[in-house]
Structure formats: structure tokens, C-alpha cells
Amino acid sequence: MKSNTIFMKRLDLSKKQSIWIVIFLSIYIIGTVLIFTVPFSVKSTYGRTTLTDDGVTIVFNVFEPQNGGNDKPAFIIGHGSMVNKEMMKGYAIELAAAGFVVVPFDFRGHGQSGSGGTDNMTKDVIAIREYLRDRGDIDMNSLGYIGYSMGGLGQNLIEVDLSFNCFIGIGTWLSPDLRNGTVTNPLNVLMIQAIFDEAIELSENKESLSNRTGIPVSSVYVNRIYGSFQEGNASMIYLDEDSNHLLVAWDYNFIRQARDWAINSFDFDVIDENFYVNIRAIILLFQIIGGIGFFFLIVDPISKLILFTKEENEREAKIEYFEINTSAISTKTIILKSILFSLILALPGILIFFPILLILPLAVAGFVMTLLFGQIFGLMLLLWRIGKKVDYKFRDMFKNIFKDRSKIVRHLILGAVLSVTLYLISYSSIGLNYLGLLPSLEKLWTMPIFFILGVLVILIQNLVVQVILQRKYTDSLKDILKVIFLGFFFPFIYYFVYLLIIGVITGSFFYFGTFIPISIVMFLLTSAVCVIAYKKTGNILIGAIVGALLLTFLIVTISPPQSGLEFLARFLH
């Protein structure tokens, strides 16, 4: 008990702080328990593996009714490019609650699965089908397949495998050669498409549906069923009013349409009539609020525990902030120039970093870093210009981050502790429920490369946002929020503009629509971490470490093994 008291004193926690930490931690724990147990009628199994016939390890999850009996119908779910099985968890949960055994899996080279030739991805679907057969409790004549985006390639198997009675394509193409269903060999097809889909043209799917039904293209309408479930040839294109290619994986209406279509395609009694998307979204929101709130509340006490000695804490040693005196330059001028330098001077930075993209082992991650380096190049030139005006060399700005060697090890330790904490919170919430934040073992060796690059990128931005701008504001909540907004806005507006330009040049807005929603969350969270960490420690390295680790896990997880040349060829296709 005495040791606990000493530890609490070292943390320097007031009663009020302790209460708030306990409240947010409790919210997070309760949310985490509920998000993995609701609905109670569904049994979830994570991280199972199987081998394809060419020796690739495929990782998959299983969602099934708690009391489903034998001869159950089953669905296989294939995800899209750059994402993973967690992306489709909402569909899996709802179908499992209805009574299906549902298996979302990671295609080879994606998520946690092993690497292999991208021409052999149909083998991955076959491997999951073999798992279902080997279970012994599945009706192998009652299989369905959901394919999101790239996952539509499952049609290659469905075309020849009569055990599949249902295909649901989400933001993907409809193969004009896909077999027609009959009473004896049914195949009911639902194509779900967002009105702002950046990857699939509605006209193409209408042409394929026209070939499938024999109806002229001009007479093919969306949200209308052609054929019937009784005849085993029901077909429909479901078009929404406001989603894009990324959001179709999470859209409430799309998931309901898929669930209803699956139920109508199979003759069985629905186990659970309830629909859980909104309930789970609320639970997830509480889990995230609890986790993020807990994280930011512990930054201060953990910083004091690691960075300062007992004597320094007792005498309330003042934090020494790394700052650059720019009182002669107005805040508005620095903000405006930060935006202009980022947008105008990014192109030469991208061209300088471009050769590295070609040799980096994961091209998508390399693409993200190349774009980020473009902005950082512009900010480096701005820092150089500011340094000339205030007689502060740029190299000295960078050296100052590491000048206190007696504390650098403590800063690194603090950065590591906070990084791991935030990662675990993010993985247990967003990672396991929406996006996936855990790469395969084969890609782990690349993480130090992208982590170091990420730290460098965030450090340069922090020199502008924290060392210069944050020191111009007060410690009031209003001013803290202003700085967090600036730290988010600088990279976001740059990313928005350049991805938009790339979309216009290539004629495809796939990367714009995919990256922008994710970047909003990533940039906002990173900015908040950097602002709070700097406020509590006086050093910008800690926030850079935390932000870089989260960024690294994200981009390495979503990046399939692909050379830079292959990526560019596909990018310009």
C-alpha cells in the first residue's frame, strides 16, 4: 500500500484528475467489452488461418450464430484493395445475427495474410470455401459471396462453382460472363453502388445487367428487381443517394440491403430479426471517446513520472520549452505562408522524393510518404526563410530537438509508452472494427523505414505548428483548440488539393475518395497529440513518435506488396 501511495505521488494526480481518468477508462473498458459481444446472439472468432493450394497463409475471422445447428448457410466476404477483412465487419455481424456463418478474410498481400502472386487471388476464396467444407456443419449447397471493390474477383469462382447461390457486389463490377441462375442452380445477384463511387461506373454495371437479363440498357433501372428469388435469378442494382466508394463498406442502408437480399436468397428461418449497425456505432463512439479521453488525461502524469525526478516533481520544476522567437513576424503571416509554401513548393519536393517511392518495398505507403514529403519540403524552405529573418539557422532548429542528451532517452521512453498506449486504444476500436491496423509478419520489417520517415515528416511540421505558432498562443482551451486546428488544417488542405489534382490528371478520383476521409481522422488525432505532448513536455519529439507509429501501422497494413513501377502503372491506368 505504501508503494502505491508513493507511485500516486510521483504521478502528481489530484483527486479530480484521478476521478476523470477512472471515468474515461471505465467508459473505454465497457465500450470495448460491448463492441465485441453485441449482438449477444453472435459468436466471433478472430485470427484463424488456412493455407491455399499454392502455400499462401490466409488469415480470416468467423462470425456465426451462437446456436445455429447443422447445415447452416454461409457467406464468404472479400474486401477491396488497400483495405482488409475488418473493413467488412458490419456486413459480417448482421448476416451472422440473421443465421449465416460468415467468413471475412484477408486476400494475399493484404492485412495479415501472406504474400503471393496477385493473379492467384481466386485461390484465397477457394481456401476459405474448403475451410467451410471441412467444418462439417455447413450446407455446401447454400453458399453466398460478398465482394467489395477488388473483392469482386470472387466472381471468377462463382461462375463455375454451383454451390454459390448468391453474389452481392459492393462498389465493384458485375462480370458480363457471370452465369445466370435457375430454379435448380440459383444465383441471385445484388450490385450495391454509391452514387459518388470513384471506382465503378454505373453505366458499366447497367450494361452487364442488361446482358444478364436480356433487357435493353435503356430499360435497365436502379433499385428494381429483375427476375425472382423463386426462379433463382433475381438481379438488382441498388443505388444510394449520398455515399462514395469508401463509405459503401460502412453505410447503414447498404448493409441492410445486403442482409435482406441474403435472407431472401436462402430458404431458412432467420434467427435474430434485429439490426445492430446503429447500436454498434453508438457503442464504438463511446469506446473511442473513453479511450481517447483516457489517453489525453494520462499524458501529463505519465510525462511527469518519466521525464522528471522525484525532486523536480516536488519542487514543481518548470518545463523548458523549445521555441523560436518570431515576435517580429505576425501569426497571420506565418499561417498564410505555411499554406502557400506547402502548396506551391510541394512539387519539387515530390520530384526529389519520387525515386525513393520506386524503391520502397510497399508502394502505397511510399506514395503516402512521397506526398507528405512534398509538403514538408515547402515547410523546410519556410523555416529556412524564417530563420534568416530571426538569425536562427535551420540546422540549429533541428539540433535543438536533441540538444539535451541527459533527457533524450527519457523523451524516447515517454514517446514509446504513449505510442503503444494510443495504438492499443486505436487497434481495439477502429482497428478491429473498421479499418485494421495490424500488418502481416512479412511486412513488419518495413515498419522501421516508414516510422523513421514519419517521425521526420511530423518533426518538420511540428517546428512550424508547435515551436513557432503554439508559442504565440496562450494555454487557454480556446487557443489550444486553434493550434490543434492549424496542425490539422495544414496537412489536410495540402493533401486535399494535391489528391484532387492527381484525380483530375489521371481521370480517377479513387485515391481522393479513399484517402481524404481517413486523412481527416489521422491528421486531427496527430495534431491533438502533438499539441498536448508539447504543452506537457516542452519537446516536439514525443508527439512525432506517437503520430509516426500510428501512421506507420496504418499505411503498412493497407499497402499490398507492390513495386513502385507496378503502382504507377496501375495508378495511371
C-alpha positions as CSV (number, residue, x, y, z in Angstrom):
1,M,0.0,0.0,0.0
2,K,2.9,2.4,0.8
3,S,4.5,1.8,-2.6
4,N,1.2,2.6,-4.3
5,T,0.9,5.8,-2.4
6,I,4.5,6.8,-3.4
7,F,3.6,5.9,-7.0
8,M,0.5,8.1,-6.9
9,K,2.5,11.0,-5.5
10,R,5.0,10.6,-8.3
11,L,2.2,10.8,-10.8
12,D,1.1,14.0,-9.0
13,L,-2.6,13.3,-9.6
14,S,-5.3,15.4,-7.9
15,K,-8.4,13.7,-6.7
16,K,-10.3,15.4,-9.6
17,Q,-7.8,14.1,-12.2
18,S,-8.0,10.6,-10.8
19,I,-11.8,10.6,-10.9
20,W,-11.8,11.7,-14.6
21,I,-9.2,9.1,-15.5
22,V,-11.2,6.4,-13.9
23,I,-14.4,7.6,-15.6
24,F,-12.9,7.6,-19.1
25,L,-11.0,4.3,-18.6
26,S,-14.3,2.7,-17.4
27,I,-16.1,4.0,-20.5
28,Y,-13.4,2.6,-22.7
29,I,-13.4,-0.8,-21.0
30,I,-17.2,-1.1,-21.0
31,G,-17.3,0.0,-24.7
32,T,-14.6,-2.5,-25.6
33,V,-16.4,-5.4,-23.9
34,L,-19.7,-4.4,-25.6
35,I,-18.3,-3.9,-29.1
36,F,-17.0,-7.5,-29.1
37,T,-20.1,-9.1,-27.5
38,V,-23.0,-7.2,-29.3
39,P,-25.0,-8.8,-30.7
40,F,-25.1,-11.5,-28.0
41,S,-26.6,-13.9,-30.5
42,V,-23.3,-14.0,-32.5
43,K,-20.1,-15.9,-31.7
44,S,-17.0,-14.3,-33.0
45,T,-13.6,-15.9,-33.7
46,Y,-10.6,-13.8,-34.7
47,G,-7.3,-14.6,-36.4
48,R,-7.8,-18.0,-37.8
49,T,-5.6,-19.2,-40.6
50,T,-5.7,-21.6,-43.6
51,L,-3.4,-22.4,-46.5
52,T,-4.1,-22.0,-50.2
53,D,-3.0,-24.8,-52.6
54,D,0.0,-22.7,-53.6
55,G,1.1,-22.3,-50.0
56,V,-0.1,-18.8,-49.0
57,T,-1.3,-18.3,-45.4
58,I,-4.8,-16.7,-45.4
59,V,-6.0,-15.0,-42.2
60,F,-9.7,-14.9,-41.5
61,N,-12.4,-14.2,-38.9
62,V,-15.6,-16.2,-38.3
63,F,-18.9,-14.8,-37.2
64,E,-21.7,-17.3,-36.6
65,P,-24.9,-17.8,-34.6
66,Q,-24.4,-19.0,-31.1
67,N,-27.0,-21.7,-31.6
68,G,-27.1,-22.3,-35.3
69,G,-27.3,-26.1,-35.5
70,N,-26.1,-28.1,-38.6
71,D,-26.5,-27.5,-42.3
72,K,-26.1,-23.7,-41.9
73,P,-25.9,-21.4,-45.0
74,A,-22.6,-19.5,-45.2
75,F,-21.2,-16.3,-46.7
76,I,-17.6,-15.6,-47.7
77,I,-16.7,-11.9,-47.7
78,G,-13.8,-10.5,-49.9
79,H,-12.5,-7.0,-49.2
80,G,-11.1,-4.3,-51.5
81,S,-7.6,-3.2,-52.5
82,M,-5.6,-1.4,-49.7
83,V,-8.1,-2.5,-47.0
84,N,-8.7,-5.7,-45.2
85,K,-11.3,-8.0,-43.6
86,E,-12.0,-5.6,-40.7
87,M,-13.5,-3.2,-43.3
88,M,-16.4,-5.6,-43.8
89,K,-17.2,-6.5,-40.2
90,G,-20.5,-4.6,-40.2
91,Y,-21.8,-6.9,-43.0
92,A,-20.5,-10.0,-41.3
93,I,-22.1,-9.2,-37.9
94,E,-25.6,-8.6,-39.4
95,L,-25.5,-11.7,-41.6
96,A,-24.3,-13.8,-38.6
97,A,-27.1,-12.5,-36.4
98,A,-29.6,-13.5,-39.1
99,G,-28.3,-17.1,-39.1
100,F,-25.4,-17.3,-41.6
101,V,-21.9,-18.5,-40.9
102,V,-19.8,-15.6,-42.2
103,V,-16.1,-15.6,-43.0
104,P,-14.4,-12.3,-43.9
105,F,-10.8,-12.9,-44.9
106,D,-7.6,-11.0,-45.9
107,F,-6.6,-11.5,-49.5
108,R,-2.9,-12.4,-50.0
109,G,-0.7,-9.4,-49.7
110,H,-3.4,-7.6,-47.6
111,G,-4.0,-7.2,-43.9
112,Q,-2.4,-10.1,-42.0
113,S,-2.3,-12.7,-44.8
114,G,0.9,-13.8,-46.5
115,S,2.2,-12.6,-49.9
116,G,1.7,-14.3,-53.2
117,G,1.0,-13.6,-56.8
118,T,-1.9,-11.2,-57.3
119,D,-3.0,-13.3,-60.3
120,N,-3.9,-16.1,-57.9
121,M,-6.3,-14.4,-55.6
122,T,-9.2,-16.7,-56.5
123,K,-7.2,-19.4,-54.7
124,D,-7.8,-17.4,-51.5
125,V,-11.6,-17.7,-51.9
126,I,-11.2,-21.4,-52.6
127,A,-9.2,-21.9,-49.5
128,I,-12.0,-20.3,-47.4
129,R,-14.6,-22.4,-49.1
130,E,-12.5,-25.5,-48.2
131,Y,-12.5,-24.4,-44.6
132,L,-16.3,-24.2,-44.6
133,R,-16.5,-27.7,-46.1
134,D,-14.1,-29.1,-43.5
135,R,-16.2,-27.7,-40.7
136,G,-18.9,-30.3,-41.2
137,D,-21.8,-28.1,-40.2
138,I,-22.2,-26.1,-43.4
139,D,-24.7,-26.7,-46.1
140,M,-22.2,-26.6,-49.0
141,N,-25.1,-26.1,-51.5
142,S,-26.1,-22.9,-49.8
143,L,-23.1,-20.5,-50.1
144,G,-23.1,-16.8,-50.8
145,Y,-20.3,-14.4,-51.5
146,I,-19.9,-10.7,-50.9
147,G,-17.2,-8.8,-52.8
148,Y,-16.3,-5.2,-52.0
149,S,-14.3,-3.4,-54.8
150,M,-11.4,-5.6,-55.6
151,G,-13.2,-8.5,-53.8
152,G,-15.5,-8.7,-56.8
153,L,-12.9,-11.1,-58.3
154,G,-14.7,-13.8,-56.4
155,Q,-17.0,-13.9,-59.5
156,N,-14.3,-16.0,-61.1
157,L,-15.1,-18.8,-58.8
158,I,-18.9,-18.3,-58.6
159,E,-19.0,-18.6,-62.4
160,V,-18.0,-22.2,-62.3
161,D,-19.0,-23.2,-58.7
162,L,-22.7,-24.0,-58.5
163,S,-22.6,-24.2,-54.6
164,F,-22.8,-20.4,-54.6
165,N,-26.5,-19.3,-54.7
166,C,-26.0,-15.6,-54.0
167,F,-23.5,-12.9,-55.1
168,I,-23.6,-9.4,-53.6
169,G,-21.2,-6.9,-55.2
170,I,-20.4,-3.7,-53.2
171,G,-18.8,-0.9,-55.1
172,T,-17.5,-3.5,-57.7
173,W,-18.1,-4.6,-61.2
174,L,-20.6,-7.1,-62.5
175,S,-19.0,-9.6,-64.8
176,P,-20.9,-9.9,-68.1
177,D,-20.0,-13.6,-68.1
178,L,-21.4,-14.4,-64.7
179,R,-23.7,-17.4,-65.0
180,N,-27.5,-16.9,-64.9
181,G,-29.4,-18.5,-62.1
182,T,-32.1,-21.2,-62.5
183,V,-34.5,-22.9,-60.2
184,T,-32.1,-25.9,-59.8
185,N,-28.9,-23.8,-59.8
186,P,-29.9,-20.4,-58.4
187,L,-27.7,-17.3,-58.4
188,N,-29.3,-14.2,-57.1
189,V,-27.2,-11.1,-57.8
190,L,-27.3,-7.7,-56.0
191,M,-25.0,-4.9,-57.0
192,I,-24.7,-2.2,-54.4
193,Q,-23.3,1.1,-55.7
194,A,-22.7,4.6,-54.3
195,I,-23.9,7.5,-56.4
196,F,-20.5,9.2,-55.9
197,D,-18.4,6.0,-56.4
198,E,-14.9,6.9,-57.7
199,A,-14.1,3.4,-58.9
200,I,-17.1,1.9,-60.7
201,E,-19.2,3.5,-63.4
202,L,-22.9,2.9,-63.1
203,S,-23.3,2.6,-66.8
204,E,-20.9,-0.4,-66.9
205,N,-22.9,-2.3,-64.4
206,K,-26.1,-1.5,-66.2
207,E,-24.6,-2.9,-69.4
208,S,-23.7,-6.1,-67.6
209,L,-27.2,-6.4,-66.0
210,S,-28.6,-5.8,-69.5
211,N,-26.6,-8.8,-70.8
212,R,-27.7,-10.8,-67.8
213,T,-31.4,-10.2,-68.1
214,G,-31.8,-9.6,-71.9
215,I,-33.3,-6.2,-71.2
216,P,-32.1,-3.2,-73.3
217,V,-29.7,-1.0,-71.4
218,S,-32.1,2.0,-71.8
219,S,-34.7,0.0,-69.9
220,V,-32.5,-1.1,-67.0
221,Y,-33.4,0.9,-63.9
222,V,-31.7,1.0,-60.5
223,N,-33.5,-0.2,-57.3
224,R,-35.7,-2.6,-59.3
225,I,-35.6,-6.3,-59.1
226,Y,-35.4,-8.3,-62.3
227,G,-36.2,-12.0,-62.3
228,S,-37.2,-13.5,-58.9
229,F,-35.9,-15.4,-55.9
230,Q,-38.3,-18.2,-56.6
231,E,-36.7,-18.7,-60.0
232,G,-33.3,-18.3,-58.6
233,N,-32.3,-15.4,-60.9
234,A,-33.2,-12.2,-59.0
235,S,-30.9,-9.3,-60.0
236,M,-30.8,-5.7,-59.0
237,I,-28.6,-2.6,-58.8
238,Y,-29.1,-0.8,-55.6
239,L,-28.1,2.9,-55.8
240,D,-28.0,5.2,-52.8
241,E,-28.3,9.0,-52.6
242,D,-25.1,10.2,-50.9
243,S,-22.3,7.7,-50.3
244,N,-18.9,7.2,-52.1
245,H,-16.7,4.2,-52.7
246,L,-15.2,4.1,-49.3
247,L,-18.4,4.6,-47.3
248,V,-20.2,1.7,-49.0
249,A,-18.3,-0.6,-46.6
250,W,-20.0,1.1,-43.6
251,D,-23.2,2.6,-44.9
252,Y,-26.3,1.6,-42.8
253,N,-28.6,1.3,-45.8
254,F,-26.2,-0.8,-47.8
255,I,-25.7,-3.3,-45.0
256,R,-29.5,-3.6,-44.5
257,Q,-30.0,-4.2,-48.3
258,A,-27.3,-6.9,-48.3
259,R,-28.8,-8.6,-45.3
260,D,-32.3,-8.6,-46.7
261,W,-31.0,-9.9,-50.1
262,A,-29.1,-12.7,-48.4
263,I,-32.1,-13.7,-46.4
264,N,-34.4,-13.7,-49.4
265,S,-31.9,-15.8,-51.4
266,F,-32.0,-18.7,-49.0
267,D,-34.9,-20.7,-47.6
268,F,-34.2,-20.7,-43.8
269,D,-35.6,-19.3,-40.6
270,V,-34.0,-16.0,-39.5
271,I,-32.5,-16.4,-36.0
272,D,-32.3,-12.8,-35.0
273,E,-34.6,-10.2,-36.6
274,N,-32.9,-7.2,-35.0
275,F,-30.5,-4.9,-36.9
276,Y,-27.4,-3.8,-34.9
277,V,-25.5,-1.3,-37.1
278,N,-26.7,1.8,-35.2
279,I,-26.3,0.2,-31.8
280,R,-22.8,-0.9,-32.5
281,A,-21.9,2.6,-33.9
282,I,-23.0,4.2,-30.6
283,I,-21.0,1.6,-28.6
284,L,-18.0,2.3,-30.8
285,L,-18.4,6.0,-30.3
286,F,-18.4,5.6,-26.5
287,Q,-15.4,3.3,-26.7
288,I,-13.4,5.8,-28.8
289,I,-14.4,8.7,-26.5
290,G,-13.4,6.8,-23.4
291,G,-10.1,5.6,-24.9
292,I,-9.0,9.0,-26.4
293,G,-10.1,10.8,-23.3
294,F,-8.2,8.4,-21.1
295,F,-5.1,8.8,-23.3
296,F,-5.0,12.6,-23.2
297,L,-5.7,12.6,-19.4
298,I,-2.7,10.4,-18.7
299,V,-0.2,12.4,-20.9
300,D,0.5,14.9,-18.1
301,P,1.1,12.4,-15.1
302,I,3.0,9.9,-17.3
303,S,5.2,12.7,-18.6
304,K,6.0,13.8,-15.0
305,L,6.7,10.3,-14.0
306,I,9.1,9.6,-16.8
307,L,10.7,13.0,-17.6
308,F,11.2,14.4,-14.1
309,T,13.0,13.1,-11.0
310,K,11.2,12.9,-7.7
311,E,12.9,16.1,-6.5
312,E,11.9,18.0,-9.7
313,N,8.3,17.0,-9.3
314,E,8.3,18.0,-5.6
315,R,9.6,21.5,-6.4
316,E,7.3,21.7,-9.5
317,A,10.2,22.2,-11.9
318,K,9.3,24.5,-14.7
319,I,9.0,22.9,-18.2
320,E,11.7,24.3,-20.6
321,Y,10.0,24.8,-24.0
322,F,11.9,24.6,-27.2
323,E,10.8,27.8,-29.0
324,I,12.0,30.2,-31.7
325,N,11.4,33.9,-31.1
326,T,9.4,35.1,-34.1
327,S,7.8,38.1,-32.4
328,A,8.8,40.3,-35.4
329,I,6.6,38.1,-37.7
330,S,2.8,38.1,-37.3
331,T,0.8,35.0,-36.7
332,K,-1.3,35.5,-39.7
333,T,1.8,35.9,-41.9
334,I,3.2,32.6,-40.7
335,I,-0.1,30.8,-41.2
336,L,-0.6,32.2,-44.7
337,K,3.0,31.4,-45.7
338,S,2.7,27.9,-44.3
339,I,-0.2,27.2,-46.6
340,L,1.3,28.8,-49.7
341,F,4.8,27.3,-49.2
342,S,3.2,23.9,-48.8
343,L,1.0,24.1,-51.9
344,I,3.4,25.9,-54.3
345,L,6.7,24.3,-53.4
346,A,5.5,20.8,-52.8
347,L,6.0,19.7,-56.4
348,P,9.8,19.9,-56.4
349,G,9.8,18.1,-53.0
350,I,7.7,15.3,-54.5
351,L,10.1,15.1,-57.5
352,I,13.1,14.9,-55.2
353,F,11.4,12.1,-53.1
354,F,9.9,10.4,-56.1
355,P,12.9,8.0,-56.8
356,I,12.6,6.7,-53.3
357,L,8.9,5.8,-54.0
358,L,10.2,3.5,-56.7
359,I,12.4,1.5,-54.4
360,L,10.4,1.5,-51.2
361,P,9.0,-2.0,-50.6
362,L,5.3,-1.0,-50.2
363,A,4.3,1.3,-53.0
364,V,1.1,2.6,-51.5
365,A,2.9,3.5,-48.2
366,G,5.6,5.1,-50.4
367,F,3.0,7.1,-52.2
368,V,1.6,8.5,-48.9
369,M,5.1,9.4,-47.8
370,T,6.0,11.0,-51.1
371,L,3.0,13.3,-50.9
372,L,3.8,14.1,-47.3
373,F,7.4,14.9,-48.1
374,G,6.2,17.3,-50.7
375,Q,4.5,19.5,-48.1
376,I,7.5,19.1,-45.7
377,F,9.9,20.3,-48.4
378,G,7.8,23.5,-48.6
379,L,7.8,23.9,-44.8
380,M,11.5,23.4,-44.7
381,L,12.1,26.3,-47.1
382,L,9.7,28.4,-45.0
383,L,11.7,27.6,-41.8
384,W,14.9,28.5,-43.6
385,R,13.4,31.9,-44.6
386,I,12.1,32.5,-41.1
387,G,15.5,31.5,-39.7
388,K,17.2,34.1,-41.8
389,K,14.9,36.8,-40.6
390,V,15.4,35.9,-36.9
391,D,19.0,34.9,-37.1
392,Y,18.4,31.2,-36.3
393,K,19.9,28.6,-38.7
394,F,17.7,25.8,-39.8
395,R,20.1,23.1,-38.8
396,D,20.2,24.6,-35.3
397,M,16.4,24.3,-35.2
398,F,16.7,20.6,-35.8
399,K,19.6,20.1,-33.5
400,N,17.7,21.8,-30.7
401,I,15.3,18.9,-30.6
402,F,18.1,16.6,-29.4
403,K,20.3,19.0,-27.6
404,D,19.5,17.8,-24.0
405,R,21.2,14.5,-24.1
406,S,20.5,13.9,-20.4
407,K,16.8,13.8,-21.2
408,I,16.7,12.4,-24.7
409,V,16.5,8.8,-23.5
410,R,13.5,9.8,-21.2
411,H,11.8,11.5,-24.1
412,L,12.2,8.4,-26.3
413,I,10.8,6.2,-23.5
414,L,7.9,8.6,-23.0
415,G,7.2,8.6,-26.7
416,A,7.3,4.8,-26.8
417,V,4.9,4.5,-23.8
418,L,2.4,6.9,-25.2
419,S,2.7,5.4,-28.7
420,V,1.9,1.9,-27.5
421,T,-1.0,3.2,-25.4
422,L,-2.6,5.1,-28.2
423,Y,-2.0,2.3,-30.7
424,L,-3.7,-0.3,-28.4
425,I,-6.7,2.0,-28.0
426,S,-6.9,2.6,-31.7
427,Y,-6.5,-1.0,-32.6
428,S,-9.1,-2.3,-30.2
429,S,-11.6,0.2,-31.6
430,I,-11.1,1.4,-35.1
431,G,-8.5,-1.3,-36.0
432,L,-10.6,-4.4,-35.1
433,N,-13.9,-2.9,-36.2
434,Y,-13.4,-0.7,-39.3
435,L,-10.0,-0.4,-40.8
436,G,-7.4,-2.9,-39.5
437,L,-4.1,-1.7,-38.0
438,L,-2.0,-4.8,-37.9
439,P,0.1,-5.8,-40.9
440,S,1.3,-9.3,-41.7
441,L,4.6,-10.7,-40.4
442,E,6.0,-10.5,-43.9
443,K,5.6,-6.7,-43.9
444,L,6.8,-5.9,-40.3
445,W,10.4,-5.5,-41.4
446,T,9.4,-2.4,-43.5
447,M,7.9,-0.6,-40.4
448,P,11.2,0.9,-39.2
449,I,11.7,2.5,-42.6
450,F,8.3,4.2,-42.7
451,F,8.5,5.0,-39.0
452,I,11.7,7.0,-39.3
453,L,10.3,8.8,-42.4
454,G,7.1,9.5,-40.4
455,V,9.0,11.0,-37.5
456,L,11.0,13.2,-39.8
457,V,7.8,14.5,-41.6
458,I,6.0,15.2,-38.3
459,L,9.0,16.9,-36.7
460,I,9.3,19.4,-39.6
461,Q,5.6,20.2,-39.3
462,N,5.9,20.5,-35.5
463,L,8.7,23.0,-35.9
464,V,6.2,25.3,-37.6
465,V,3.0,24.4,-35.6
466,Q,4.4,23.9,-32.1
467,V,7.7,25.7,-31.8
468,I,6.6,28.8,-33.7
469,L,2.8,29.1,-33.8
470,Q,1.8,27.4,-30.5
471,R,4.2,29.6,-28.5
472,K,2.4,32.6,-29.9
473,Y,-0.9,31.5,-28.3
474,T,-1.9,31.2,-24.7
475,D,-2.6,28.0,-22.8
476,S,-6.4,28.7,-22.8
477,L,-8.6,25.9,-24.1
478,K,-9.7,28.2,-26.9
479,D,-6.2,28.8,-28.1
480,I,-5.2,25.2,-27.7
481,L,-8.1,24.2,-30.0
482,K,-6.9,26.9,-32.5
483,V,-3.5,25.3,-32.7
484,I,-4.9,21.8,-33.0
485,F,-7.0,23.1,-35.9
486,L,-3.9,24.6,-37.6
487,G,-1.9,21.4,-37.1
488,F,-4.8,19.5,-38.8
489,F,-5.5,22.1,-41.5
490,F,-2.0,22.5,-42.9
491,P,-1.6,18.8,-44.0
492,F,-5.3,18.4,-44.8
493,I,-5.6,21.3,-47.2
494,Y,-2.4,20.3,-48.9
495,Y,-3.5,16.6,-49.2
496,F,-6.9,17.6,-50.4
497,V,-5.6,19.9,-53.2
498,Y,-2.9,17.5,-54.4
499,L,-5.1,14.4,-54.4
500,L,-7.7,16.5,-56.3
501,I,-5.1,17.5,-58.9
502,I,-4.0,13.9,-59.3
503,G,-7.6,12.9,-59.7
504,V,-8.1,15.5,-62.5
505,I,-4.9,14.5,-64.3
506,T,-5.5,10.7,-64.2
507,G,-9.2,10.9,-64.6
508,S,-9.8,8.8,-61.5
509,F,-10.8,10.1,-58.1
510,F,-10.3,6.7,-56.4
511,Y,-7.4,7.8,-54.2
512,F,-9.1,11.1,-53.4
513,G,-12.3,9.5,-52.2
514,T,-10.4,6.8,-50.3
515,F,-7.6,8.8,-48.6
516,I,-9.5,12.0,-47.7
517,P,-11.9,10.5,-45.1
518,I,-9.1,8.6,-43.5
519,S,-6.7,11.5,-43.5
520,I,-9.3,13.7,-41.7
521,V,-9.1,11.3,-38.7
522,M,-5.4,10.7,-38.9
523,F,-4.4,14.4,-39.2
524,L,-6.8,15.6,-36.5
525,L,-5.6,12.9,-34.0
526,T,-1.9,13.5,-34.8
527,S,-2.3,17.3,-34.4
528,A,-4.0,16.9,-31.0
529,V,-1.4,14.5,-29.7
530,C,1.5,16.8,-30.8
531,V,-0.1,19.9,-29.3
532,I,-0.8,18.3,-26.0
533,A,2.5,16.5,-25.8
534,Y,4.4,19.7,-26.5
535,K,2.3,21.6,-23.9
536,K,3.1,19.0,-21.2
537,T,6.8,18.3,-22.1
538,G,8.2,21.2,-24.0
539,N,9.6,18.9,-26.7
540,I,8.2,18.1,-30.1
541,L,9.8,14.7,-30.5
542,I,7.3,12.9,-28.3
543,G,4.3,13.9,-30.4
544,A,6.2,13.0,-33.6
545,I,7.0,9.5,-32.2
546,V,3.3,8.9,-31.3
547,G,1.9,10.2,-34.6
548,A,4.5,8.4,-36.7
549,L,3.9,5.0,-35.1
550,L,0.1,5.2,-35.7
551,L,0.7,6.4,-39.3
552,T,3.2,3.6,-39.9
553,F,0.8,0.9,-38.7
554,L,-2.0,2.3,-40.9
555,I,-0.1,2.7,-44.2
556,V,1.9,-0.6,-43.8
557,T,-1.3,-2.5,-43.1
558,I,-3.2,-1.1,-46.1
559,S,-0.3,-1.5,-48.5
560,P,-0.1,-4.7,-50.6
561,P,3.4,-5.8,-51.6
562,Q,3.9,-3.9,-54.8
563,S,6.8,-2.2,-56.6
564,G,6.7,1.5,-57.4
565,L,6.6,0.8,-61.1
566,E,3.6,-1.6,-60.7
567,F,1.8,1.0,-58.6
568,L,2.4,3.8,-61.1
569,A,1.3,1.6,-64.0
570,R,-2.0,0.9,-62.1
571,F,-2.2,4.5,-60.9
572,L,-2.1,5.8,-64.5
573,H,-4.3,3.1,-65.9
